[in-house]
């Protein structure tokens, strides 16, 4: 039995029952505390077929941790040890804030899903900068993306400046920056996905010394909602191409329920298995509207190699997961990577990059 299969058996047995008996947010904090204390573990090198260059950076494998799980950069060593090729950390806000009042996180085991209305709880930009400096000083090799967003109390006219400041503060220590414009839990945030609002926001960031999207600064991505129609996606992609945004993260959580077969009165964003096909449709649309010119990070409903490969064939160069890890356990990244190798061999590809977009048509 492969090591990841043993890990998953342990998780699906006693450990998952133990943690699922607790309040979801308490369980989340306990797991992060345990992972943060975990000593570095040597893991075998990934198969060469899983490596690729994106934004002139080498990614050992295409699998990453999605934003939201490690909001305050607590357990980077653990994400590297369990086999991720990169991690997207955050969302981080300029000033510390508690987020929405609890309860604000719910499990839907029958759907293998979560609903959250966390509202960007964050220790703030200064804390994140200190953590990143320490990690870089320690020589951490994991590719790190930093997801940033505005404080809830920020006036609308301040949001562009706040996000630009965060990009300037954290960008020099990140491999890429993701601007979160699509959380359903911060009032008014999704309005920044409108073309003119997006344009003003990105132009303000690019004007900063460390906000330039290119070789002089961090790669700049935007994270979009799964609840956009094709015309809206096309408009966003047009602005992204025009302004030189480096990539798109597709997608955030969804406010849809019944259309996805979920009946729930819990407020907030839905993630997990019900989101998979909706997210994949957005990935496919972004790939089509950009003609494959912008790298896509595909997120939503990934809990198996089949799920990850489907997102890659839809157009994603990289794939992230969060909710799948909660249900499947820490052996999931290794299991997905092993499964991806099998799919590449089945389809006659020598490298993961060859499969990107092959099912986008």
N, C-alpha and C positions, 0 to 999 in steps of 0.2 A: 504494500500500500504506500502510495506517495505521501511525503510529509504533509502536504497541504490537505490531503484527504483525512489524515489523522487529526489535524487541527480543526477541520470543519466538523468532524464527528464529535470531538470534545465540545465544540461550541454549541452544536445543535442538540447535544444531550444536556448535561447538567448546567453548563454555564449560561446558555441562553435562557433556560427556565428560571435560573436564579436572577439574572438581570431583568428579564421581562416581568418578574414579580414586583419590581420596583417601579416607582414613578419614572417615566421615560427620561426626563431631564436629569434626575438624580443618577440614573444608570449611566447616562452619557458622561456626566462629570466623573463618576467613579472609574469608568473605562479609560477616560483620558488621563486620569491621575496614574492609573496602573501602567498605561503605555508610556507616559512621560518618564516613569521610573525604570523602564525596561532598558537594560544595558544593550549596546550595539551588538547585533548578531550578524555574523558573516553569512552571506547568502551566495550561492553559486552565480556566476555571471550569466546573464540572459543570452539566449540563442541569438546569433548574429542576425538572423532573419527578422527579428523583432525591432532592431535598431533602425533609426532614421534620423535625418537632419531636417529640423524644422526651424525656421528663422535663423539659419546658420548656426544652430545649436544641436548637439548630439543628444538624442533621447535614447537611452538603452532599451526601453520598451515603450509602447504607446499608452500604457495604463497609468492613470493618475487618480489621486484623491480629490474628490469634488469639494468646493468651498462649502462651509457650513459645519463640517464636522470638527475641524480644528481651528476655531475662530481666533484664538490668541497665540498661535504658534507654539503650542505646548509639547507636541510629541513628534517632531520631525524625524528623530532617530528611528522611531517605531515604524513610520511610513516607509522609510528606506529598508528597514529590516524585513518587513513582510512582502517586499517585492515591487512596490510602486516605482515607476520610472520618473515620476514627478508628483508634486503635491501643490494644490491650489489652497492657500490659507486665507482665512478671513470669513466673513466680511469685516474689515477694519474701518472704523470711523475716525474722524479727526480727533474728537474729544471722547473720553470715556462716557458710556451710557449703559443703563441697565437693560435696555430693550423693553418689550411689552411685559405687562404683569402676567404672572402664571395664573392658571395653567396655560401653556403655550406650545406644547409638543405632545402629540398623540400617535400611538401605533394603531395600524389597521392590519392585524396579522392575517385576516382572511383575504386581504388583497396584497399582502407583502409590500405594504406602503406605510408612509408616514405623512402626517399633516403637521406643519409648524407655522406658528405666527410669532417667532422669536423677536423679530424687529431689530436686528443688528445689535445684540448685546456685545459690547466691545470694551476692552481695556484702553483703547485709544491708540493714536498714531505713535506717540512717544514710546509707549511700552513696546509696540511692535518693532520700532526702529532699534531699540535696545536688544530685543531678542534676535533680530536679524543680524546685527553687528556681531553678537556672540557666536551665532551659528557660522557666519562667514569666517570669523577668526579661528573657529574650531576646524574649518576646512570641510564642512559638510558638502558632499558631492551630489546630493539629490537636487534635481532641478526644482526651483521654487517659483510659483506664481503667487502674487499677492492680490487678493480681491478687495477692492476699496469701495466705500459708499458714503453718503452724507449722514450727518447726525439728523435725528428726527426733528430737533428743534431748529435746524438751519432754515432760515427764510429762503424762499425760492430763488431770490436774486443772489443768494450767497452760495448756492449749491455748486455751481460751476467753479467758483474760486476755491471752495473747500476741497473738491475732488482734485483740482489742479495742484493744490498744496500737498495733498497726500501723495500724488504721483511724484512730486519733487522730493518729498521726504523719504519715501520708501523705494522709489524706482531704482536708485543706484545699487541697491542690495538685492534686487529681485531679478530673476531671469525674464519674467514678464509681469505686466500689471493688467488686471482685469477690472474694468469699470462696471460695477453692478448697477444697471439701469432697470432691472426687471423683477426685483423682489416685490411680491404683492403685499408685503407687510409694513412698508413705509409709505404713508400717504403721499400721493402725487409723484412717486418716483418713476413709475412706468411712463409718465407723460414725457420724460426726457428721451424716449425712443422715437418721438415724432421727429421728422427730418430736420426742421429748422432748429429745434431745441438741441438735437444731437450735434448739429453742425457748430452751434455756438459753444457748446461744452467742449468738444474736441479741439476746436481752434484755440480756446483758452489754454488748454493743456499743452498743446504743441508749441505754444509761444514761450513756454518755460524752458530754462536751460537743461533741465533733466526730464522734460516732458516730451522731447522730440522722439517720434517713433522711427527709429532707425539705429544706425551703428553707434550714435553718440548717447543713447539712452536706452531705457528698457523697451521691450516690445509692448505695444499697447493694444489690448483687446477690449471688446465690449461684450457683455453678457445679455442676451435677449430672452424674452418671454416665449413660452410655447403657445401662447394664446393670441398670436398675431396671424392675420390673414396673409395671403400671398402678396398682395399689393403692398402691405406694410413691410413685409420682409424685403421686397424688392427695393423700396425706398431706402431702408436702412443700409442695404448692401451698396446702393448707389453712393450714399454719403461716405461709407467706409472706403470704397475704392477711390473716390475723389480725394479724400483727405489723407489717404495713406495709412489708415488703421491697419494693424498687422494681422488681425484675425478676429474671429467671432466665436464666442462660447454659446453653444446652442444645446440645451436650454436651461432656464431656471425652473422652479416649481410652477404648477398650474393652478388656476382657480377653478378649472372645470371639475365637475363631479359626475353627474348623471350620464353625460355623453361618454364617459370612460367606464361606466358600469359601477360607479362608487356612490353609495348613498350615505352621506354623513353631514351632520350639522356643525362639525368642528370648523372654525374659521381659520383661514391661512392658506398656505401653499401645499399642494399635494405632490409627493415624490414617490418613487418606487415603480413597481411593475406596471401599474395602470398608465404611467406617463410614457412608456417606452415607444409606442408607435407614434404618438403625437410628437415627441421630440425628434424621432427619426424623420418624420415628414418635414420638420423645420430644417434639419440638417440637409436633407435632400434639396429643399428650396434654396437655402443659402448657397449650396454648391452650384446649383443651376444658375442663380442670379449673378454669381461672381465668376462663373465659368471655371471654377476650380482655382482661381487666382489667390484666394485668401485661405490660409489654413484654418480649419474648423476644429474646435474641441467639442466633441459630442458628449452630452450628458443627459441622462434620464432613463431610468429603468434597467440599468446594466447590472445583471446578477449572474451572468454566465458568459462563456466564450462565444456562444451563439449570439447573445445580445451585443457584445462588444464588436464582433465581426460584422453584424448587421449595420451598426452605426458607421463603421469604417467603410463598408461598401457604399453606404449612402453618401459619403463624402468627408467623414471626419478623419483627420490625420492622427489625432489623439483622442482618447476616450477617458472619461472620469466616472467614478462611482462613489456613492455614499450609503444610500439606503440598503443596497444589496449587501454591503459589508455588515450591516446591523443584523440582517436575517441569515446570512450564509456563514459569517465568521471570518477570522483573520487569514484563513487559508485560501480565501477567494482569489486574491490577485495571482497567486502561483497557479491555481487551477485554470484561471482564464488564460494566462500566458501559455500554458501547456496546450490548452484547447486551440488557441490561435495558431500555433505551429501546425497542428493537425489540419485546420482549415486551409492554411497556405499550401501545405503539401497536397491536399485533395484537389485544390484548384490550380495547381501548377505554378504558383508564385514562389519566387526565391526571396522576396523581401516584403515586409508589410506595406511599404509605400506603393507597391504595385497593385494592391487591392483597393486603395483609396478611390472612392467615386465610381467603382466598377458597377455598382447597382443604383447609381443616381438617376439613370435615364428615365 
